[in-house]
Amino acid sequence: MKLSDVATIRTDFPEADFWLVRRGSLKTVGSVSCEFNREHIGIKVMRTDIVLADYLRYCLMHLHERGRWEPLATGTLSLVNIRVSDVKAIGLNQR
């Protein structure tokens, strides 16, 4: 199962539960934000029977801290970005 199976993911999404920084330095791209910015990638959990928004937010914070976004970031050394399609493709394990 992918993240896109349980959540709506897009930019310019003020109704989202939280946002990922889409554009910035290699260290800030992919970090989680609780403040709307039309350039950030918004994530709204639609399948709360499978995953809660707060839990998913902490999971994505963990991915950022582990450097998950660095290999996917494209651009110059000083300004990189991640794609919405990269976020949608994140795999979720079911147990």
Secondary structure by P-SEA (a helix, b strand, c coil): ccccccccccccccccccccccccccccccccccccccccbbbbbcccccccaaaaaaaaaaaaaacccccccccccccccccaaaaaabbbbcc
